[in-house]
Every structure is written in structure tokens, then in C-alpha cells.
């Protein structure tokens, strides 16, 4: 019994492999229809992960840590100041996002007219 539980992952891998092989052998067209959405989702997730990785790699961590420390110090000095600073920063982010979305929409219009 101990052998079974110790190597359970091997048995599960073999079962999944054999089941997959039988599924492909019995209905290749049906298998393609079933797997195609999974592959498309995986490609979309990969593209999103690459975009997220690029955004994280462009982040200036020194500025972020300095900002976090200054927010912490400001909160200790006067808690209401935290909300005032956060409101100001949220307005800046909103302005940057609206500017970014306008740039993207302008770029899409240019490509659509070409």
C-alpha cells in the first residue's frame, strides 16, 4: 500500500498519457475541436504574461519603494494626509490611463484607414 501512494503521481501520469493517446487515436477530428480552444486560451495567456512581464521589467523599483516609504511616513504623521495623497495619485493614474487609451485609439484609427 505504501508503494502505491509513494508512486501515485507516476500512475496518474501513465493513465493520463494512455487516455490521451486513445482519445487521439479514436477521434482525431474531435480531439482537435476539443483542444483548439485550450490552445487559443494558452496563446492568449502567454501574450498577457509577456505584456505583464514587460510592464514589471519597466517598473522603477527604487521610485516605488521611495514612494511607499514616504506614504508610510505621511500616514504616521497625519493619517488624513494619506487619503489626500492617494486621491491626487489616483487622479494622475486616471489621467495617464485616459491619455494612453486615447493614444491607442488614435493608433487603431490610423491602422484602420490604411
N, C-alpha and C positions, 0 to 999 in steps of 0.2 A: 504494500500500500504506500509505503514511503517513496518507493521508486516512481510510482505513478504521479504523485504530487510534485516530486522534485523535477520531473521532466514533462510536466503538463504543457509547458509552452512549446515543446517540440511536437507533441501530439496535436496541439491546436494548429500549428503551422502546417503540418502534414495534411490535416483534414481540410484546411482552407485551400491548400495547393491542389489537392486531388479534386475537391469540389469545383474549383475554378477551371481546372483542365476539363472536367466532364461537362461543365456548363458551356465552355467554348466549343468543345467537340460536338455537342448535341445541337447547338443552335448558334452558329457564328453571327448571323444577322441580328438575331435577338440580343446577343451579347453586346454587339456594337451599339444597338439602340439603348441598352441599359447603361452602358459605361460612358457613352458620349457626354451626357450631362455632367457626370462626375469629372471628366477630363476638362470640360469647359469651365466648371467651377474651380478646379485646381489651377487652371491657367489664370483665371481672374484673381484668385487669391495670391498667386505668385506676383502678378503685376501690382496688386495692392501692397504686398510686402516689400517689393522693390521700392515703391514710392515712399512707404513709411521709413524704410532704411535710409533712403536719400535725405528725407526730412530730418531724421535723427542725426545723421552724419553732418548736416549743415548747422546743427544747433551749436551755439556758442555756450558751452557749459560754464565757463568762468562767469559770464554775464548772468546766467541763470542762477548760479549759486550766490553771487553778489546780491541779486535782486531778492532771493529768498531770505538771506541774512538781513537785508535792510527791512523787508516786510516784518520779519520776526522782531527786530529791534523796535520798529514803529508800533507794533502791536503791544509790546511790553510798555512802551511809554504812554501811548494813548490808544486804547482799543478801537475807538470810533474812527481814528485815522486810517486804520486798516481798510475799512469799508470805503472810505473816500478814495484811497489809492487804488483799490481794486476796481471801483467804478470807473476811474479815469483810465486804467489799463484795459478794461473791457471795451471802453469806447474806442481806444486805439486799435484793439484787435478787430472790432467790428468795422472800423474804417478801412483797415488793411484788407480784410476779407472782402468787403464790397469793392474795393479798388482791384483786388485780384480777380474777382468774378467778372468785373467789367472788362478787364484785360483779356480774360479767357473768352468772353462772349464776343469781343471785338475780333479776336483771332479766329474764332469759328466763323464769323460772318465773312471775313476776308477769304477763308478757305472755301466757303460755300459759293462765293461769287466767281472763284477761279474755275 
